[in-house]
Amino acid sequence: MLVLRGNAALDGLDPDRAPAAAPDTSAAAAAAPLAAGSVPDPGRVVQIVAHPDDDLYFMNPDLRYSISAGHPVISVYLTAGEADGVNAAPAKGATTAPDKPAYAEARQNGIRAAYAKMATGDRASAWQRTVVPTKGGGHAEVDVLVAKPQVNLVWLQLREAGHGYADVPDSLHGLWNGKVARLDSMLSSGTPVKQRFAYSKDQVVQTLVGVLEQYRPTTVRFQDPTPGRYPDSKQYTDHQDHFYGARFVQLATAAYAKDVKDRPHFAVQNYLGYVNGSLPSALDPQEAKEKLDSLDTYAWLDRQNHCGSDAGCGDLKVSDRPAGNRWTDTVNYARGTGTNWLTSDKDHGLWAFKVLDGQVAVWHRTGPVGPWRGPDLLPGTGMDPGVTAVTLKDGRIAVFGTRTSFGARPTDYRREVVHTVQQAPGADGFGEWQSLGTPETADETSTSDISAPAVSVDGTGQLAAYVRDGSYSLRGRLQRPDGGWGPWEKHGGEDLHGSPVTATDGAGRRMVLAATSRTVVGWAQPKAGAPLGRVTATGLPDTTLPLTVEGREGGVRLWFRKPGSGNVRTALMTADDGLKVNNMTDLGGLNGFGSVTASGHVLAGRAAGGQLGAEVGPGRPWGRSPLMFVGAPSSTMTGKNMVSLAVVGLDARLYVTSSADAPNAYLAPWQPIGPRNSRP
């Protein structure tokens, strides 16, 4: 179950290791619903971060949810995290001698303790530590939690930048940009790796490809590769190691998808970093406490030498403030928060679109009870997590997303908005991807920081796409009658975060809404076909980032989460005599976080514990399914009286259920679509 080359050495560490079982591709297996109370395939999660503690601060509680559920979880650390080598609280930093190998060891010890406590309840639970050769020509330390061998830690131990944004050539940033040809290792004092090494840019990528080859993940978690810059100081909003490390992971996942054929499909989840501290808290108090408990363990608050190491058993730098800059109060996905990836056609067939292996995957059910097919991967690589589907005036489906490309030079890194259109209503074929470009002129200006596109068709049939740009304002392009597109227009707004959302009201007027760090702002057409109006303050209270909208009740209904609670709130937005908010209501929930989806009487989103929570009618109690999933759920009306709901599980497999749009309705058993994607 371990990593990289040298399978013979690894086999001895996992007595249960066996070749992956051949998937059951029979029609019966593909269509069999999950029995009541049964658990779907957990898949296999590989998460890759720059420093020891990035996973605890920015990927939790997803990390804890996966470990608690018994899922295979492999965490990979690119750098040693040695910083200045001082393992002390800030007040004692000046009187503590620096020792970079020892500080790196202390951080490793803290991570092992935090993972052991999450998995077993005992921070001192034993690990088996070994050294393995990497595909990049160096060596890595691999730690296996003896009591829970599905939990692995992989230490690549490269040198870190030591500064969030300063020009430090000996760093992942410098290696990416060609300022250094090779980046040296920084071995911790306690590691079984004794032979020093250095990696070129390609060797880092190949090392990560080796990790992916060995573990065969179905979900890959990593940090945000395009975090942007602060508008005033122009400094990065995240640590340079975080996002340049993420770019190395992007290259590695692309190479793995292209070159390794005998593997399961995989989905990607990206996470915001430092900027979380300036955003409303997404976690309820109990979830935040659980997250802080892991950081308390990592920070080694009691100073007891439970690990038997002279270097220390945790990271004392964070011991004064284990919560960081409010990072334990929240978690935010950088991409994949949109809820418009499931749609229905005029024949009541269903279409689902998600990104697997860097390509858009399509699942299709013909008619209301026809067979499913998929996933079929549309041609074209480099797709970022999160796509949205919209039905055009002629009945065809258009799919929009963003795409990342890499050129020969570091400055060739680019993200752009792209779309593809169904060749005919109901047809399986889609056209080639067409680029709408980006409002960002150069990667260096704002690290290619654009949101996922929000797309809608107004009452005249005019198609529009909107993004949040690197200046935290709204930009949009309109499709002309001849099929071409106008320029990126500036629509104003400031302090926008996450992705905007859009829908049309009963009069066919388009509304666009976006979250800020304090409230929600919006734009509306005065009438269908007219230019979008000016940005308008809604007066809504602060909200966590993901917004969901749907045209209904003559207006556009908005759903969002209450900060520090997880409860779902809703308000009806109307555009008569200007954009207005009507009757904000708290709908309760199951103390989760992230996007919610709403269609008909069904409301669903992530609950505490990471599973899907759903309400199937106003005033009905919320229910919880066994499904843990990637990104956001999606739902759609199928005909006039049926709601369909879908998620992509951590096994990168589509799961679908439905409910009659009627009083006292319930969700049908979940149906997994297609063959199993990973071994049992």
N, C-alpha and C positions, 0 to 999 in steps of 0.2 A: 504493500500500500504506500510505499515511499517513492522518492523522487529520482529524476534525472537518469543518467546512465548508470551502469553497474547493477543490473537487475538481480544478479546472483547474490550480491551482498545485501540487497534490500529484502529479498524473499525470506531470509532468515529472521527478519524482524517482525514479520506478520504471519503467524501460523495459519491464519484463515485466508491468506491470499490465494486466489484462484482465478483462472481465466474468466473474463467476462462472459456471462451466459449469452447465448444467441437470443436476440429479441424474438418474442412471439409475434409474428406478423400476420397471424390469421385474422380473418374478418371478425370472428367472435371475440378475440382478445381486444381488437381495436375498438369494438363497440360496447364492450361490457361495462355497465355503470358501476360506480363504487357502491358497495353495500353500505347500509346504514352503519355508521361508526367505524368503517374501515379507513385505513390511512393510505394515501397515495404514495407512489414511489418518492422517497425523499431526495433522490438525485445525489449529487456530490458537489460541494461548494469549495472553490479555491478562491481565496482573497489575497490580493497582493498590495502591500503598502510600502511606503518609503521608510518609515521609522517604527521602532517598537513604541507603541501606544497609539499610533494613528488608527488602528483597528478598534481599540477601546473607546477612543474619543469620537470617531466619526462613522463607524460601521455598527456600533451597538445602538439599539438592542437587537438588530438582525443577527449579529454574531451569537449572542446569548440564546436567542430563540432557536437557532440551528443546533447549537450544542445541547440545549435542554431537550430538544426533540430526538436526540441521538443520531443526528445526521452526520455523515462524514464531513469534516471541516478541516481544511488545510490552510494555514496562514503563512504567507511568504513575506519576508522582510528584506527589502533591497539593500538597505544600508545598515551599518552597525549602530547608528545613532549615537556616535561617540561625543558629538558636540565639542565642548571645551575640555572635557575630561573631568569636570568637577561634579562629584556626586554629593551635593549638599544643598540645603535650602538656601534661598538667596541671601539671607542674613549671615550665613556662615561661608558663603562662597569665597570671599576674599582670604579666608584663613585656612582653606582646604586645598591641599596640593592637587594639581591636575594629574590625572592618570587615565588617558583615553581608553586603553584596553580594559581597565578595571571598571570604568563607568559603563562601557558597552556590556560587560558581563553583568553588572548590577541591573541594567535594563532588561537583559535576557531573563535574569532570575525573577524580576518583577512580572514579566509577561508569563513565564511558566506558572508562577503562583496564581495569577489572575485566571488563567485558563483552567488550571487544576481546580480552583474553587468553583468556577462556573460549571465544570463538568462533574465534579465529585463532591463538592462541599468542603474539601480539604485542600488548603493551599499548598500543603507539603506532599501531596500525592506524587508518587515517583514517576520519573520520566526515563526513558531509554534514549541515550544520545549517541549518535554515530556520525561518521563523516563519509560522504559519498562524492564521487567525481561528478562534475556537471558537464552538460553538453557544450558549454562555452570554454571548457579547458581548465577550469579552476576546481575548487572544492566547496561543498556546502555542508553545514551542520544540519542534521535532521533529528528532531526530537519527537518521540512517540509517547503519549500519555499511557502508561502501563495499564491503568484501570479502565481506560476508554481509548483503545488503540485507534479508533476512527478519528481522533483528534491529533493532528500533526502540526509541528512548527518547522519551518524551513528558513535557515539563516544564510543569506548570501554574503553578508558582511562586507559590503563595499563602503568606501569612504563617503561620509555625508558632507553637505555644503557648510554646515555650521552657522549659516545665516539665512534668514528668510528670503531676502531679495538682493543682497549685495553680490557683486561680480566675483565669484569664487571659481576659478577655472577647474580646480580639482573637485569636481562634483558631477552629478548626473546632468545638470544644466550644461556645464562646460564640455562634457563628453558628447552630449547631444549636438551642441553647436560647433564642435570641432576645435574648441580651444585647447583640448588635450586629446591625444590619440588613444590613451588608455587610462582607465581609472583604477587606482590601486585598491587592494583589500585593506580592511582595518579589522584585524582579528581580535576578538575579545579574549581576555586573559584566561577564561575558563573553557574555551571551546576545544573540542577534540580536533579541529582543523589546525594543523601545524605548519602547513606549507603555504607561504604567501603567494599571491597571484595578482594579475591585473587583467582587466577586460577592455577590449575595444567596444565600440558601440554595437557592432554586429554580435560580438560574443555575449554581451548582456542580453540581447534579444534571443540568441540561441539558447542561452541558459534558461530563460523563461519558457521558451518553446519546449525544452526538455522537461520542465516541471509540468507543463500542461500535458505533454505526451504521457508522462508516467501516471498522473492522477486522473486524466480523462474527465474533467469537470463538466457538469451540466449547467452550472452557474458560476460565472467569474465576477467577483467584486473587486473594484479598484477605485482609485480616487479620481477627482475631476481633472481632466487634462486641459481644460480651458476656463480657469476661474475668473479671469478678468483682472482689472486694476481699479484701485480707488480713484474716484474722479478728481480729487484735490491733489493728493501726493503722487499719483500715477504709480505707486508701488503695487506689487502683486497683492491680491486679496488672500492669497494662500502661500504656503511655503513653496519655494522653487523646487525642492526635492519632491514635494507631493505631486505637482502637476507634470514635471518632467519625468518623474518615475512613472506616472500614469501614461505618458506618451510612449515610453518604452513598452509598457504592457499592451498598448494599442498595436504597436508594431508586432509584438509577439503573438497576440491573438489572431492578427491578420495572417501571419506566416503559418501559424498552427492550423487555421481554417483552410488555408490554401494547400499546404503541403502534406498534411496528415489526413489520410482518407478513412482509415478504420477507427472511427471515434464517434462518440455521441454528439448530437447537436448541443450547442451551449448558448445561453443567454448571458447578457452583461448587465451589471448594475453599477452605476457610478454614484459617488457620495461627495457632497459639499464638505469643505474643510473649515478653515478659520472663520469664514464669513458667517458661519452659524451663530457666532456669538453676538451678532448684531440683529438677528432675526427673532421673531416671537418663538417661544418655547413650544415644541411640538409634542412633548411627552407629558403625561399626567404625573403627579407626584410619586406614585409608587414605581412607575417605570423609570423615572429619573433617579430615584433612590437606588434601584437595582443597578443602574448604569454606574452611579457614583461608587457603589460598593466595590465594583471591579477596579475602578481607579484607585480607591483607598488601598486595596490589596497591592496593586502595582506600585503605589507610592511608598509602601513599607512603613506605615504610620507608627507601628509599635516598636520598630527597631529590633525585634527579636530575631536571632540568627537561625531561622527555621530552615534555611537553605544550606547552611554549613559552608558559606563562602566568605572569604576575607574581603571580597569586593563589595559585599552588601547584597541584600535580598530584594532591592527595589530601587526606584528612581526618586531620590530625595529632592531633586530639583522641583518636583511638582507636589511635594509633601505639604507645603503651606497652602496650596490651592489645588487639590486633586480634581476639582470640577473644571479647571482651566477657565477660559473666558465664557462661562455658562455652557460649555460644550456638552456637559452631561445632562443638560435640560432638554436636549433636542437632537434630532437627526433629520437630514434632508437629502433626498435624491437629487443629483445634479441633472439627471435626464430620465426619461421614461415615466413621467408623471401624467401623461395624457390618457384620457379615458375614452377616446373616440376611435378605437382600433377594431371594434366589432360593429358590423353593420348588416342590415337586411336589404334584400332586393324586392322588386315588385312581385316576384313569385314566392315570397316568404322564405327564400333561401338565405343562408347565413354566410358571411365572409369575415374572416379574422386575419389580421395583419400584425405580425410582431417581428422583431429583428432576432434572427438566430445566425450564428456563425458570421456575423457582419453582413448578412444579406436579409432582405425582407422575405419572411416566410408567409405563405398564404395557405389557409385552410378554407375549404368551401363545402357547404352542404347544399345540395340541390333541393329546392322546395321545402315544405314544412317537415317532411318525414323522410327525405331522401338520404342516401349514403353520404358520408363524409369522405373527402380526399385531402391529403396533405400530411405533413407540411411539404409544400413545393416552394423551392427557393427561387425568387425572381433573379434574373441576371443582374450583375452589378454589385460590387463589394464596397466596403468602407462605410456602411450605414451605421449611424449612431443609434443607441437605444432610444426607442420611442418614435412611433409613426402615428399619423392620424389619417382617417379615411373620411371622405365626404362624397355625397351623391350629387352629381351634376344635374342640370336641368333636363338633359336628355336621358337620364337614368343610368349613365355610366358611373363607375366609382373611380375617384382620383385618390391617390395615396401620396402623402407629403411627409418628408422627414429632413434630417440633415445628414450630410455625408462628410467624412474626413478623408483627406488625401495627403499623401507624402510624396514629395519630389526628391530630386537628387540632392538639393541643398537644404539645410535646416530651415531656411526662411521660406521654403516651399510648402511648409505645413499650412493646411487650409481647411476650413469648414465652410460648407455652402448649403443652401436650401435646395432640395431637389424634389421632383414629383414625377409620377407615372400615371397614365390614364388607361383604364380598361378599353380594349379595342372595340367592344360593343356591349350593350347592356346584357348581363348574364354570362358573358364569355369568360373563359378561363384565361385568355391571353391579355397581357398588359404591354403597353408600348415601352420604348426605351426611356430611361431616366432622363429628364430634362432639368437643367440647372437654372435656378432663379438667382444664383450668385449669393452674395452676402453684403450687408451694409457696412461691414468692417473691411477697410482697405488693406490692412496688413496685419499679420499675426503679432508682430512686435507691439502694435498700437494697443491692443486690448486682449491679447492671447486668444484671438478668434472666439471671443465670448459672445455667442448668440444663443437664444433660447430655441426650443423646438417651435416650429411654425404652428400658429393657430389659423384655421382655415374655415371659411363659411361661404355660402352662396346666398345672396340676398334675393328679394322678391322679383327682381328683373332677370335673375339667372347669372348675375355677375359674380365671378369667383375672386376672392381676395385672400391673401396670406399675410400674416403679421408675425413679427418677432420682437423680442426685447433685444436691444443691441448692447454693445459693450459700454455705452454711456448711460445705461439703465433707463433708456427711453424707448418709446414704441416706434417701430418702422413698419411700413407695409407696401405691398405691391398689388395692383389691380390687373386682372386680365382684361384685355381689350376685346371688342367684338370680333376682331379678325384672328383671335387666338393668341396673339402676342401679349407681352406683359409690359406695363409701364415701369418707370423707375422706382427705386426705393424712396418712398415719401416719408417725411418726418411728421410724426403725429404728437410729439411732445411727451410730457410726463417726466417724472424724475424719481429716483430711488426705486425703480421697478426691480422686482426680483422674481426668480422662477420663470415660468412660461405664461404668456397671456392666454386667454380663452375667448372664444367668440361663438355667437349663435344669432339667429334672427327671430324677431317677434312675430305676432300674428299678422302684422301689416307688412311683413317682409323686410323690416328695417334691421340692419346689422348692428349688433352691439359688441364691443370688445371690452373686456375687464382684465385688470392686472393687479396683483398684490404688491404693496410696498412694505417697508419694515414697520409701518404704523397703521395702515388702513388698506382700502381697496379703491382704485380709481377706475373710471370708465369713459368710453367714447360711444356715440350712437349716431347713426344716420338720421337726419330729420325726415327723410322718406327714402324708400327703396330707390337705388340708382344714384342717390346724391352722395357727395363726398362725406367722409366721416367727420363728425363734429369735433369740437375741441375737447380736450381732456377735462373731466368733471370729477370733483370730489364727491364720493358717495356718502360720507359721514359714517360709514361702517366702522366698527371697532377693529383693532388689529386682529389678524388672522394668520394661521400657519400657511405656508406657501401654496400648496396645490389648490387650485380653484377648479370647479366644475360648473358648466352652464348647459342649459337646454331650453329651447324655445317651448313654452307652454303657458297656458292660462292667459293668452293674449300678450304676454311679455316674455322676458327671459329669466328663468329661475336660476339662482346662484346657490351653490352649496360650498361650504368651507368648514374647517375645524376651529374650535375654540382653543386658543393657546392655553397650555398648562392643564389640559383636560382631555382632549381627544374627542369630546362631544362634537356632533355634527350640527352645524347651523345652516339655515337657509333663509333667503330673502328673494322676493320677486322684484325684478328691475323692469321699469316701464320707461318709454321714451316719449310719451305725449307731453308736450311743453317742456322738454328737456329730460335728461336722465334722472330718474328718481328711484328711491328704495322704498319698498312696501313690506311692512310686517315681518321683521326679522324674528325667526323662531328657533329655539333650541330643540333638537330632535333626539338628544341623548346619544347613546352609542356604547361601545365596549372599550373605551379608553385606548384606542389605537392611534395611529398617525398615518399621514400620507393621503393620497387621493381617494375620493369617494366617487362612485358612479351611480347614476340615477336614471331609471327609465320606468315609465308607468308608476306602479306602486312600489317598485323594488328599489332599495337603497343599500349599497354594499361598499365595504372598504376594509382595510387592514385593522384587525382588533389587537388588543394587547395579547402577547404570545405569538404574534406574527401570522395567525390564521385569518381566514376571511370571516368577517362578521356581516350579517345581512338583516335588514328589516323588510318584511314583506307586506307592510301596510301601515298607515298612520296609527300610532298608538299600540301597535303590536310589539311584543318583546323582541329584542334583538337576539338572533341566533348565531351560533358559531359553527363553521365547518372545519374539517380536519386539514383543509388545504393551506399550505404555505406557498407563497408565490412571488414572482419577480415583478417589479414595477407596480403598475396600477391595474385594477380590474376594469372591465368594460361591459356595457350592457346596451341593448337596443330593443325597440319594439319590433316584434315580428308579426306583421299584420296588425289588426286593431286590438286584439285581445290576448296577446301573449308577449311576455318579456323574456328575453334570452340574456344570460349572464355568463361571462367567461373570464378565466384567468390563465396565465401560463405558470405552471408550477416550477419549483426549484429543480425539477427534472427536465425543464425546457419542453414540457409536453402541454398541449392545450387541453383544458378541462372546461366543459360547458354544462350548464343547467338551464332550466326554464321554469316559469311560473305563469299561471293564468292571471291576467290583469283583472282580478275580481276580489271581492271581500272574502276573507277566510282562506285565501290561497296559501300555497306553500311552495318551497323550492323542490323540484324533482331531484332524484339522486344525480350526483355529478357523473358525467360521461367523459372518460378520457378518450382523446381522439388520436388515432394512429397507433403504431407499435410502441412498446416500451422503449424508452430512450437510454436507459442505463440498467446495469445488472441489479438484481434484488439486493 
